[in-house]
Amino acid sequence: MTLASASFGVSAMSDYAHDWALVDVETSGLVARRDRVLSVAVVTIGPDGEQTGEFSTLLNPGCDPGPVDVHGLTPERLRGAPTFDQVAGRIGAMLQDRVLVAHNAQFDYDFLAHEFARARMWLPVSQRLCTLALNRQVDPPTNDMKLGTLAAHYGVPQVKAHDALDDTRVLAGILRASLREAARLDLPLPLVACPPRAESQFTPKPSKTPCAYRNPGRLVPGGPLQQGMKIAITGETAHARAELVGRAVAAGLNMMTTVSRHTSALVTNEPASDSAKARRAIAEGVPVIDEHTFLRLLTDVRTGTAHEATAATAAVLAPVREPATSATSATTQVPAEAPVSTTGSATPVPATPVPAAPVPAAPVPAAPVPAVPVLPALSPGVSDPAPRLPANENPVTTSNEPLRGRRVLVLGGVHADAVAARTRVVELGGSAAINLSASVTDVVLLVGGPKDRRMNRITALELPVHDAHWLTAPTAADQGTAAVRRAQDPQVMPRGGVIDLPMPHGTPAPDWYVTASWAPQVDCEIDVVAFILDEDEQVTVDEDFIFYGAPESTAGTVRLLTGGPAEQTIALDLASLPPATRKVVVAAAIDSATTFGTAGAIQIGAAPGSSGAPLARATLDAATTERTMLLAEIYRRGPLWRLRAVGQGYDHGLGALARGYGVDIAD
């Protein structure tokens, strides 16, 4: 089968013609640095879409094969199979000078990279393409993005699911069909350079055991320690630091790597030290005790209050209306004590360094208010065009939403006009698109819109095109015929909107994937990051800052995945997060002087599972001069987890944002 079709010949597909190596692996688990590949299949395809080679084999992993009920590969079937190092040379030859293609390509790439490393070889892949990411751009009318679902949609026969060779043959058909759709829509391919930047610098550290107790506050002079108190240590100590930390953790204390206003006490033998921790303790009024006093207090630590366990409770997806909170009461000035360095530190370093000059206030959230999470403030001078949803307000009815079920692409206009137009689309019940896809039903042209490079393709697709006046009062009569969509389109969330994340009864809770996407950029890169926060909205350890240089928390519960140059995902295993984790904040940062007002809108979608259809989607575009933006918060509310679309920005860089959440960015 070739890539050509009746409507798009090979000449029209020239931008999509590569030598491809399609890969599928079956594994003993989900963690590449720990688990092993049990079977691998590779199918090579030329630029014309014709198959040029095929190879598959079972592998002897030398360990337990894991979930046999999923992949069917028992120890008996694997006995006598070659080890990976025995076939690595042949696999490498098939991958050499080709683009690696897989469904959820980062998974397959990571497993192969680790297997090649164990074999003391280098994985010869310089680019990869994820068919999941490609189809998220195409956005076909399917109920999810699973391999079998896409195969049925594109008419590709599937014989045996979870068989590496059959899955790879199915993937070949999906790739051909997806490339034809990408060419029809004139979409850029989401190619990812390999290896990803800084990947080789990421070495997971042993996970810190989360503290089981709530923070009772400051140590009272002359009073006892209490379980849950946040304790930091600085300077030289007579006892080994590891011993002090180990004894304190065993006693139920929460040992921190930074000092903040939430710290209960700082332990130091040099109270006049010029260390960043000591200076911060003085500035915040944190009690300071010496090592001898600390050891004495450890002999009688009072009982603390345990965190409440969170039960997985099923919830129906619906907008949740919460009272508005003041956005101006949640900031604290950042002390200029720990400038960012890009070298010489084992501490994760953000992509955007903080200038030596004083930076604007970092978003240190205020102390938590019961039942209502507090949003950090907007940066100075930034308006809030999308007020938060009032409490207990019901969604407007369909009769008041003439654009319900429609996806509208706005082209042209200055930034403020484009933001207003997309906001109006959401007010009318529609979904605001940021890129052309198969789901776009209408196009609105503002000033300069007719000159957009996508207009030729929009005309060829015969999409309805409107001027700005159409958004004042669109009616059913002038909308044309809506595109056929999936059975359940995503819930459209306005900025500030909140939804409950459903948790099933009786079955394992799925990982949740929050995917951020944007228009391809020429002059800058956008990085998506995450912060795992406790009840004081601070990280517990620096490894709770997830970014491109440390793309996974040490426990593997929060991970950064890259699907292309204009898409990144934060994957969250909410069921495995400890009770002490109260919130995960997802943010984006620009690594240059470019601002989000120039880069344009960011769209976020929340989906259960890597191949799930998004249950909710929001378009965030209120930023103007900002270089960092809070995209979403995933936080506990009683027995539930909730997701809030935030969309608030800051003029300072990623370093100041990280320090505001307690990350120790050292010299």
HUJOLIN-V432274 format. One record per residue. BURIAL is 1 if it has 24 or more other ideal C-beta (glycine too) atoms within 12 Angstrom, else 0. D_LAST is the distance of its C-alpha to the last C-alpha in Angstrom with 1 decimal. Layout:
burial & d_last
BURIAL & D_LAST
BURIAL & D_LAST
This chain:
burial & d_last
0 & 56.9
0 & 55.4
1 & 52.9
0 & 55.8
0 & 57.7
0 & 60.6
0 & 58.5
1 & 55.6
0 & 56.5
0 & 54.3
0 & 54.0
0 & 52.4
1 & 49.9
0 & 48.6
0 & 45.1
1 & 45.1
1 & 46.5
1 & 44.3
1 & 44.9
1 & 43.9
1 & 43.3
1 & 43.8
1 & 42.4
1 & 42.9
1 & 41.9
1 & 43.1
1 & 40.7
1 & 40.8
1 & 38.2
1 & 35.5
0 & 32.3
1 & 32.0
1 & 29.8
0 & 32.4
1 & 35.8
1 & 38.1
1 & 40.2
1 & 43.9
1 & 45.4
1 & 44.4
1 & 46.4
1 & 45.8
1 & 48.1
1 & 47.7
1 & 48.9
1 & 49.6
1 & 48.9
0 & 52.4
1 & 51.7
0 & 54.0
1 & 52.9
0 & 52.5
1 & 51.6
1 & 51.1
1 & 49.9
1 & 49.4
1 & 49.3
1 & 48.7
1 & 46.2
1 & 46.2
1 & 42.8
0 & 43.6
0 & 42.7
0 & 44.1
1 & 44.6
1 & 43.5
0 & 45.2
0 & 48.6
0 & 50.0
0 & 47.6
1 & 47.9
0 & 51.1
1 & 49.8
0 & 51.2
0 & 50.6
0 & 54.2
0 & 53.5
1 & 50.4
0 & 52.2
0 & 53.0
1 & 50.6
1 & 48.4
0 & 44.8
1 & 42.1
0 & 41.6
0 & 45.3
1 & 45.2
1 & 41.7
0 & 43.1
0 & 45.7
1 & 43.2
1 & 40.8
0 & 43.7
1 & 44.5
1 & 41.0
0 & 40.5
0 & 40.4
1 & 41.0
1 & 39.1
1 & 38.6
1 & 40.2
1 & 40.1
1 & 40.6
1 & 37.1
1 & 35.8
1 & 32.3
1 & 34.0
1 & 36.3
1 & 33.7
1 & 31.3
1 & 34.2
1 & 35.4
1 & 32.0
1 & 31.8
1 & 35.4
1 & 35.1
0 & 32.1
1 & 34.2
1 & 36.9
0 & 34.5
1 & 35.1
0 & 33.2
1 & 34.2
1 & 35.6
1 & 34.8
0 & 33.1
1 & 34.1
1 & 35.2
1 & 37.2
1 & 37.4
1 & 40.9
1 & 39.7
1 & 37.3
1 & 40.1
1 & 42.6
1 & 40.3
1 & 40.5
1 & 44.2
1 & 44.7
1 & 48.1
1 & 50.4
1 & 49.7
0 & 49.0
1 & 45.9
1 & 44.2
1 & 45.3
1 & 46.7
1 & 50.2
1 & 50.2
1 & 49.1
1 & 51.7
0 & 54.4
1 & 53.4
1 & 53.5
0 & 56.5
1 & 55.0
0 & 56.9
1 & 54.9
0 & 56.7
0 & 54.5
0 & 51.2
1 & 48.4
1 & 50.1
1 & 47.6
1 & 50.2
1 & 51.9
1 & 48.7
1 & 47.7
1 & 51.1
1 & 50.8
1 & 47.3
1 & 49.0
1 & 51.4
1 & 48.7
1 & 46.7
1 & 49.8
1 & 50.7
1 & 47.1
1 & 46.9
1 & 50.2
1 & 49.0
1 & 45.8
1 & 48.0
1 & 50.4
1 & 47.6
1 & 45.8
1 & 42.5
1 & 39.7
1 & 39.0
1 & 35.7
1 & 34.7
1 & 31.4
0 & 29.8
1 & 29.4
1 & 27.3
1 & 25.0
0 & 21.6
0 & 19.0
1 & 21.8
0 & 21.6
0 & 18.0
1 & 19.2
0 & 20.4
0 & 21.5
0 & 20.8
0 & 23.6
0 & 24.1
1 & 23.7
0 & 27.1
1 & 27.1
1 & 28.3
1 & 31.9
1 & 32.1
1 & 31.4
1 & 29.1
1 & 31.6
1 & 29.3
1 & 28.3
1 & 29.4
0 & 32.3
0 & 32.5
0 & 34.9
0 & 35.1
1 & 34.5
1 & 31.7
1 & 32.8
1 & 32.0
1 & 29.5
1 & 27.5
1 & 23.7
1 & 22.2
1 & 18.6
1 & 17.8
1 & 15.3
1 & 15.6
0 & 18.2
0 & 21.3
0 & 24.8
0 & 25.3
0 & 23.2
0 & 20.6
0 & 22.4
0 & 25.7
1 & 24.6
1 & 23.3
0 & 26.4
1 & 28.8
1 & 27.3
1 & 27.5
0 & 31.0
1 & 31.9
1 & 30.9
1 & 27.7
1 & 24.9
1 & 21.7
1 & 18.5
1 & 14.9
1 & 14.1
1 & 16.1
1 & 18.2
1 & 21.7
1 & 23.2
1 & 21.9
1 & 25.0
1 & 23.5
1 & 20.6
1 & 21.4
1 & 20.1
1 & 22.0
0 & 20.1
0 & 20.8
0 & 19.9
0 & 16.4
0 & 13.6
1 & 11.3
1 & 10.2
1 & 13.1
1 & 15.5
0 & 15.1
1 & 15.6
1 & 18.5
1 & 20.1
0 & 19.8
1 & 21.4
0 & 23.9
1 & 22.9
1 & 25.1
1 & 23.5
1 & 25.4
1 & 25.2
1 & 25.4
0 & 29.2
1 & 29.9
1 & 27.9
1 & 29.9
0 & 33.1
1 & 32.5
1 & 31.9
0 & 35.5
0 & 36.8
1 & 34.7
0 & 36.8
0 & 37.6
1 & 35.6
0 & 36.6
0 & 36.1
1 & 34.8
0 & 37.8
0 & 38.2
1 & 38.6
0 & 41.8
1 & 42.1
0 & 44.6
0 & 46.2
1 & 46.0
0 & 47.6
1 & 45.4
0 & 46.0
1 & 44.3
1 & 43.2
1 & 43.5
1 & 41.3
0 & 41.4
0 & 39.2
1 & 36.3
0 & 34.8
1 & 31.9
0 & 30.9
0 & 30.4
1 & 27.4
1 & 24.4
1 & 22.2
0 & 20.0
1 & 16.3
1 & 14.6
1 & 12.1
1 & 9.8
1 & 6.7
1 & 6.3
1 & 6.2
0 & 5.2
0 & 8.4
0 & 8.1
0 & 7.4
0 & 6.9
0 & 10.1
1 & 9.3
1 & 11.4
1 & 10.1
1 & 12.7
1 & 14.9
1 & 14.6
1 & 11.5
1 & 11.7
0 & 13.1
0 & 12.1
0 & 15.5
0 & 16.3
1 & 16.7
1 & 19.8
1 & 20.3
1 & 18.7
1 & 21.4
1 & 21.2
1 & 24.7
1 & 27.1
0 & 28.6
1 & 30.8
0 & 34.4
0 & 37.0
0 & 38.4
0 & 36.6
1 & 33.0
1 & 31.2
1 & 29.8
1 & 26.7
1 & 27.8
1 & 28.3
1 & 26.4
0 & 28.3
0 & 31.4
1 & 31.6
0 & 35.0
1 & 35.8
1 & 38.8
1 & 39.1
0 & 39.9
1 & 39.2
1 & 42.3
0 & 44.6
0 & 45.4
0 & 48.3
0 & 49.1
0 & 50.8
0 & 50.1
0 & 52.5
0 & 55.4
0 & 55.9
0 & 58.6
0 & 56.0
0 & 53.6
1 & 55.5
1 & 52.5
1 & 52.0
1 & 51.5
1 & 50.7
1 & 47.5
1 & 47.2
1 & 45.2
1 & 44.6
1 & 44.4
1 & 43.9
1 & 43.4
0 & 40.6
1 & 37.7
0 & 39.2
1 & 42.6
1 & 41.4
1 & 39.5
1 & 42.7
1 & 44.8
1 & 42.7
1 & 42.6
1 & 46.4
1 & 46.7
1 & 45.1
1 & 47.3
1 & 50.3
1 & 49.3
1 & 48.0
1 & 44.8
1 & 42.8
1 & 41.9
1 & 39.2
1 & 40.6
1 & 44.1
1 & 45.2
1 & 48.4
1 & 48.0
1 & 48.1
1 & 51.5
1 & 51.3
1 & 49.7
1 & 49.4
1 & 49.2
1 & 47.7
0 & 47.8
0 & 46.9
1 & 47.1
0 & 50.0
0 & 48.0
1 & 45.4
0 & 45.5
1 & 46.3
0 & 49.6
0 & 51.6
1 & 50.7
1 & 51.2
0 & 54.7
0 & 55.5
1 & 54.6
0 & 56.9
1 & 54.4
1 & 55.6
1 & 54.1
1 & 54.1
0 & 53.3
1 & 51.3
0 & 54.5
1 & 54.8
1 & 52.1
0 & 54.1
0 & 56.7
1 & 56.7
0 & 59.6
0 & 60.6
0 & 63.2
0 & 60.8
1 & 58.0
0 & 59.7
0 & 59.4
1 & 56.2
1 & 54.7
0 & 55.3
1 & 52.3
1 & 51.3
0 & 53.0
0 & 50.2
1 & 48.0
1 & 44.5
1 & 44.4
1 & 43.2
1 & 40.5
1 & 40.0
1 & 36.7
1 & 36.3
1 & 38.8
1 & 38.6
1 & 40.2
1 & 40.7
1 & 39.7
1 & 42.8
1 & 42.6
0 & 45.7
0 & 47.9
0 & 48.8
0 & 46.6
0 & 42.9
1 & 40.7
1 & 39.3
1 & 35.7
1 & 35.0
1 & 33.6
1 & 32.2
1 & 32.3
1 & 30.9
1 & 32.6
1 & 32.9
1 & 34.7
1 & 33.5
1 & 31.0
0 & 31.2
0 & 28.4
1 & 25.6
1 & 24.4
1 & 24.3
1 & 22.1
1 & 23.4
1 & 21.1
1 & 22.0
1 & 20.9
1 & 22.9
1 & 23.4
1 & 25.3
1 & 27.8
1 & 25.3
1 & 23.8
1 & 20.5
1 & 19.1
1 & 20.0
1 & 17.3
1 & 14.5
1 & 17.2
1 & 19.2
1 & 17.3
1 & 19.4
1 & 18.6
1 & 19.4
1 & 16.8
1 & 18.0
1 & 21.5
1 & 22.9
1 & 22.5
1 & 23.0
1 & 26.5
1 & 27.3
1 & 28.5
1 & 26.4
1 & 26.0
1 & 25.2
1 & 28.1
1 & 28.5
1 & 32.1
1 & 31.8
1 & 30.0
1 & 31.3
1 & 31.1
1 & 28.6
1 & 29.4
1 & 27.9
1 & 30.2
1 & 30.6
1 & 32.6
1 & 33.3
1 & 35.9
1 & 33.4
1 & 30.7
1 & 30.9
1 & 32.5
1 & 29.2
1 & 28.0
1 & 29.5
1 & 28.1
1 & 26.3
1 & 25.1
1 & 25.3
1 & 23.6
1 & 23.4
1 & 21.0
1 & 21.8
1 & 19.5
0 & 21.0
0 & 22.7
1 & 25.6
1 & 26.3
1 & 28.2
1 & 31.2
1 & 31.5
1 & 30.5
1 & 33.1
1 & 33.8
1 & 32.2
1 & 34.7
1 & 33.9
1 & 36.3
1 & 36.5
1 & 38.5
1 & 39.5
1 & 38.8
1 & 37.4
1 & 40.9
1 & 41.9
1 & 43.1
1 & 40.9
1 & 42.3
1 & 40.5
1 & 39.1
1 & 37.6
1 & 36.8
1 & 33.9
1 & 34.1
1 & 33.8
1 & 30.5
1 & 30.7
1 & 27.7
1 & 25.1
1 & 22.4
1 & 21.8
1 & 24.8
1 & 25.6
1 & 28.4
1 & 29.7
1 & 29.5
1 & 31.2
1 & 32.0
1 & 34.4
1 & 37.6
0 & 39.9
0 & 40.9
1 & 39.7
1 & 36.6
1 & 36.5
1 & 34.9
1 & 34.3
1 & 33.9
1 & 31.4
1 & 30.7
1 & 28.6
1 & 26.0
1 & 23.2
1 & 22.4
1 & 18.6
1 & 16.5
1 & 15.6
1 & 12.1
1 & 13.9
1 & 16.6
1 & 14.5
1 & 13.0
1 & 16.6
1 & 17.7
1 & 15.3
1 & 12.8
1 & 9.6
1 & 7.0
1 & 3.8
0 & 0.0
